[in-house]
Amino acid sequence: MDVDHSSNVGGSGLDACLEYDMFNPAELSVADVFARLATELHDSDGVDETVDAVVEFAVRALSCSHAGVVFVARGGRPEIAAVSDPAIRTIYECQIDVGDGPMVESLREGAVVHIPDAKADPRWPSWSELVSGFGIHSVLHLPLAVTDRRVGGVLSVYSTAPAAFTADDEAVAHILARHAAVALSSAREEASLAQAVDARKLIGQAMGILMERFDLDADRAFEVLKRYSQDGNIKLREVAQQLVDTRKLPRS
């Protein structure tokens, strides 16, 4: 499967997990399947690999034709995190651009949106025409609830067959969405923490340069960086990066 988040699934442990007749009830219980999924998501290296695993698992677990994940970016704007096919990216983009559609509603209301046949749904005519043009009929959007009050994204699954998703499919998708919400929230927090650590290291390097060059103590060196940041309306990390790269402070 060609996953585009733009992403690259690569050889994740999920592939090996899926090869063991993962969805054969004679081999594994549903609980076992999702226990394995939880392990794979926990072991995923970063946000990209985690979201790829979610999309790949959704396609295989629900026997759907396509899947995708949208995040809520800063400012509340939806951001496409991963798609199994370029058509899904196009479908997402159109909804994001106009601020309307079933994915947007799921994200805004924190509710499941199930469309048995896009071609026959009258609520979003432009969306219905676009989706039907890709040969997609059944659509299911599930919110990725980070907390009871905050939705961090949406998991979407699609099928080329009408009325493809049964009540059992929706129940499985709910479980997957809960696992995905926890895993993705954790991965994003870890990524933010890593960026913060990197920023502190960079600022420390810049302070060291100032301390050595101008015989300053640490407090004074930090004040110099902060002043350049404030005067130039530049992020402190960017001021530090420029100093480390060029050995010069930005012009104020």
PyMOL commands that set and color helices and strands:
alter all, ss='L'
color gray80, all
select helices_A, chain A and resi 13-19+30-43+46-61+74-76+86-98+102-109+118-120+125-133+167-214+218-232+236-246
alter helices_A, ss='H'
color red, helices_A
select strands_A, chain A and resi 66-72+78-83+113-115+138-145+151-159
alter strands_A, ss='S'
color yellow, strands_A
deselect
rebuild
show_as cartoon
